[in-house]
Amino acid sequence: MSPIRLVIVGIGKIVRDQHIPNIEKNPRFVLAGGVSPHSILEDTPMFKDLDALFASGTEFDAAAVCTPPQVRHGLARQLLLAGKHVFLEKPPGATVSEVEDLAQTAKDKGLSLFASWHSRQAPGVEPAAEWLKGRKLKEVEIVWREDVRHWHPGQEWVWKAGGLGVFDPGINALSIATRILPPFFVRKADLEFPSNCEAPIAARIDYELDGGGPMSSDFDWRQTGPQTWDIRVDTQDGGALRLSKGGTELTIDGHAVDVGPEREYGALYDRFADVVEAGELDADVRPLQQVADAFLLGRRIETEAFYDPAR
């Protein structure tokens, strides 16, 4: 097939760091343009909004929507109604019902929708899922702590309602957990909200695994120094599994497993090309549903105000 002509909607840090380099390296895509009211991409046709893009007559087949989640639904729906395949950065929307609406719209139009979960493409995830298949689980612990000032400097949208706060990284852990584990259910959640923010800076959640057994997650955006992205799974019949560094390292009973190099966004774009060429939908909402359940059952705890010199 001819390369997929792709437009990027929303030009931020993740687009410059990951999307653009991986699109340029992938012969299955050609970058046809970018949409942003403020930013530009060198040597790429740029448009202030989707209306300007459509009015220009630019020919393209698909779009990657990489805006903050609060505005993603309307943009993605406009693209689908115009006959374009859509790639959604994570989280795929501000609400579960938004993503379900996009999936139905894509299905009705005979188009492809891809809700991307980049952490699922970490090299240790599929080997972990294969090893855990059929095993009896004893306990699961997720610890996902990072420094928001490093990863989101000056980004106000993450602290607004719908921006998810600490669940912006936490949903990465949940995307892995929903891939490698049996179903699990939120039973208790403590959510810490800075007094000057609309979204939480930390969350501690207790779950129940399908079939019994405890599971917990500890998400925190205040960690400095080395970052922590770990998932530990203790089994009743096979020892312990640990995914570290966001799924790039896998150990089983203390023995390292060779899982190969990291290429999360490269793998995402390969998957999107497969989805488009096959005319499929790939729009798993389970990680976002887990976040929604945590908010539904969560106890709000107010903590000290958060200040970022870049805000």
C-alpha positions in Angstrom: 0.0 0.0 0.0 1.0 3.6 -0.4 2.2 5.4 2.7 -0.5 6.7 5.0 -0.7 10.5 4.7 -0.8 11.7 8.3 -1.6 15.0 10.0 -0.6 15.7 13.6 -3.2 17.7 15.6 -1.7 19.3 18.7 2.0 20.0 18.8 3.5 19.6 22.3 6.5 18.0 23.9 5.5 14.4 23.3 4.9 15.1 19.6 8.4 16.6 19.2 10.1 13.9 21.4 8.3 10.8 20.1 5.7 11.2 17.4 7.7 13.1 14.8 10.9 11.1 15.0 9.0 7.8 14.8 6.8 8.9 11.9 9.9 10.1 10.0 11.5 6.7 10.5 8.5 4.7 9.4 8.1 4.1 5.6 4.4 3.3 6.1 3.7 7.0 6.9 4.3 10.4 5.4 3.7 13.6 7.4 1.2 15.7 5.5 0.7 18.6 7.9 0.3 19.8 11.4 -2.5 21.6 13.3 -1.8 24.0 16.2 -2.9 27.5 17.1 0.5 28.4 18.4 3.3 25.9 17.4 5.0 25.1 14.1 6.8 22.1 12.7 9.7 22.9 10.4 9.2 22.0 6.7 5.6 20.9 7.4 2.4 22.7 6.2 0.8 24.1 9.3 -2.8 25.1 10.1 -4.4 27.0 13.0 -7.3 24.6 13.3 -9.1 21.8 11.5 -11.3 24.2 9.6 -8.2 25.8 8.1 -6.8 22.4 7.3 -9.9 21.2 5.5 -10.3 24.6 3.6 -6.7 24.2 2.3 -7.5 21.2 0.3 -4.6 19.3 1.8 -4.9 15.6 1.1 -4.5 13.2 4.0 -5.8 9.8 5.1 -5.4 9.9 8.9 -4.7 12.1 11.9 -2.9 11.7 15.2 -4.8 13.7 17.9 -2.3 14.7 20.5 -4.1 17.6 22.2 -4.9 17.7 25.9 -7.7 15.2 26.6 -10.3 17.8 27.4 -10.7 18.9 23.8 -9.8 15.6 22.1 -13.4 14.2 21.5 -14.7 17.1 19.4 -11.6 17.1 17.2 -11.5 13.4 16.7 -15.2 13.3 15.9 -14.8 16.0 13.3 -12.0 14.1 11.6 -14.0 10.8 11.6 -17.0 12.5 10.1 -14.7 13.9 7.4 -13.6 10.3 6.5 -10.2 10.2 8.3 -8.7 7.4 10.4 -7.8 8.6 13.9 -4.9 7.8 16.3 -5.6 9.0 19.8 -2.8 9.8 22.2 -3.3 8.6 25.7 -5.6 9.0 27.5 -8.0 8.6 24.5 -10.5 11.1 26.0 -11.6 12.9 29.0 -14.4 10.4 29.7 -15.2 6.8 28.9 -18.4 7.7 27.1 -16.4 10.1 24.7 -14.2 7.2 23.6 -17.1 4.9 23.2 -18.8 7.5 21.0 -15.7 7.8 18.8 -15.6 4.0 18.4 -19.2 3.9 17.3 -18.7 6.8 14.9 -15.7 5.1 13.4 -17.6 1.9 13.1 -20.5 3.6 11.4 -18.2 5.4 9.0 -16.1 2.3 8.2 -13.0 3.9 9.6 -10.2 2.9 12.0 -9.8 4.3 15.5 -6.7 3.5 17.5 -6.7 4.4 21.2 -2.9 4.2 21.8 -1.4 3.0 25.1 2.3 3.5 24.7 3.3 1.7 27.9 1.8 -1.5 26.6 4.5 -1.5 23.9 7.3 -1.6 26.4 9.3 -4.7 25.6 8.7 -6.5 28.9 4.9 -6.3 28.7 4.1 -9.1 26.3 6.6 -11.6 27.8 5.1 -10.8 31.2 1.5 -11.4 29.9 2.6 -14.7 28.4 4.3 -15.9 31.6 1.3 -14.9 33.8 -1.2 -16.6 31.6 -3.1 -19.2 33.6 -1.2 -18.6 36.9 -2.9 -18.1 40.2 -2.1 -14.7 41.6 -1.4 -14.0 45.3 -0.8 -10.2 45.3 -0.1 -7.3 43.0 1.6 -4.0 43.8 2.1 -1.0 41.5 4.4 1.9 42.4 4.4 4.6 39.8 6.1 7.8 41.1 7.6 10.6 39.1 8.4 14.3 39.0 5.7 16.4 37.4 8.0 19.4 37.2 10.3 17.4 34.9 7.7 15.7 32.7 5.1 18.5 32.5 6.8 21.8 33.1 4.4 24.7 33.0 1.6 22.6 31.6 -1.6 24.0 33.2 -4.0 21.6 31.5 -2.8 18.6 33.6 -4.1 20.4 36.8 -7.5 21.2 35.3 -10.6 19.0 35.6 -10.3 16.4 32.9 -6.5 16.7 32.8 -6.3 13.6 35.1 -3.4 15.0 37.3 -1.3 12.1 38.6 -3.4 9.7 36.6 -1.8 11.0 33.4 1.3 8.8 34.3 -0.8 6.4 36.4 -2.9 5.4 33.5 0.3 4.1 31.9 0.6 1.6 34.7 -3.0 0.7 34.4 -2.7 0.2 30.7 0.0 -2.5 31.5 -2.0 -4.0 34.3 -5.1 -4.4 32.2 -3.0 -6.2 29.6 -1.2 -8.6 31.8 -3.6 -9.3 34.7 -7.1 -10.8 35.1 -9.9 -8.2 35.7 -9.5 -6.1 38.9 -11.9 -3.8 40.7 -11.4 -0.6 42.7 -12.5 -1.0 46.3 -11.0 2.0 47.9 -9.2 5.2 46.7 -7.5 8.1 48.5 -6.9 11.0 46.2 -4.7 13.9 47.2 -5.7 17.3 45.6 -3.4 20.3 46.1 -5.5 23.2 47.4 -4.9 25.2 44.3 -5.6 22.4 41.7 -8.6 20.6 40.2 -6.8 17.3 39.7 -5.0 15.0 42.1 -1.2 15.0 42.7 -1.2 11.5 44.4 -3.5 8.5 44.6 -3.4 5.3 46.7 -5.8 2.7 45.5 -6.9 -0.8 46.8 -8.3 -3.2 44.3 -9.7 -6.8 44.4 -8.4 -9.2 41.8 -10.9 -11.4 40.0 -10.8 -14.7 41.8 -9.6 -13.0 45.0 -6.4 -11.5 46.2 -5.2 -8.0 47.0 -3.8 -5.4 44.6 -2.7 -1.9 45.3 -1.3 1.1 43.4 0.7 4.1 44.6 0.7 7.0 42.2 2.6 10.1 43.2 3.8 13.1 41.1 6.1 14.6 43.8 9.1 12.2 43.5 12.4 13.8 42.7 15.6 12.0 41.7 15.3 8.6 40.1 11.8 7.8 38.9 9.9 4.7 40.0 7.7 2.8 37.5 7.4 -0.7 38.9 4.8 -3.5 38.9 5.3 -6.6 41.2 3.1 -9.7 40.8 3.4 -12.5 43.3 1.9 -15.8 42.2 0.8 -18.9 44.1 2.3 -21.3 41.7 5.3 -19.8 39.9 7.1 -17.3 42.0 7.3 -13.5 41.5 7.4 -11.3 38.5 8.6 -7.7 38.4 8.3 -5.2 35.6 10.6 -2.2 36.2 11.4 1.1 34.5 8.0 1.3 32.9 8.1 -2.2 31.5 11.5 -2.0 29.9 13.0 -4.5 32.4 11.5 -7.9 33.4 12.7 -10.2 36.2 11.2 -13.5 37.2 12.1 -14.9 40.6 15.0 -12.4 40.6 16.4 -13.5 37.3 16.6 -10.9 34.5 14.8 -11.8 31.2 16.2 -10.4 28.0 13.3 -8.5 26.4 15.1 -6.5 23.7 15.3 -2.8 23.1 12.6 -0.1 23.9 10.6 1.2 20.9 7.2 2.2 22.4 6.2 4.8 19.9 7.7 3.0 16.9 5.6 0.0 17.8 2.5 2.2 18.2 2.8 3.5 14.7 3.4 0.0 13.3 0.2 -1.0 15.1 -1.8 2.0 13.8 -0.7 1.2 10.2 -1.9 -2.4 10.7 -5.2 -1.2 12.1 -5.8 1.2 9.2 -4.8 -1.4 6.6 -7.1 -4.0 8.1 -10.0 -1.5 8.6 -10.1 -2.4 12.3 -11.0 -0.7 15.6 -8.5 -0.8 18.5 -10.1 1.3 21.2 -9.7 -0.4 24.6 -11.1 1.8 27.3 -10.3 -0.4 30.3 -7.4 1.8 31.6 -9.5 4.9 31.4 -12.4 3.1 33.1 -10.1 2.2 36.0 -9.3 5.9 36.4 -13.0 6.8 36.3 -13.7 4.1 38.9 -11.1 5.6 41.2 -12.7 9.0 40.9 -16.1 7.5 41.6 -15.0 5.8 44.8 -12.2 8.1 45.7 -12.0 10.0 49.0 -10.8 13.5 48.4 -8.0 14.6 50.6 -6.8 18.2 50.4 -3.0 18.7 50.6 -0.7 21.7 50.3 -0.8 23.9 47.3 1.4 22.9 44.3 3.7 25.5 42.8 5.8 25.0 39.6 8.1 27.9 38.7 7.3 27.2 35.0 3.5 27.6 35.5 
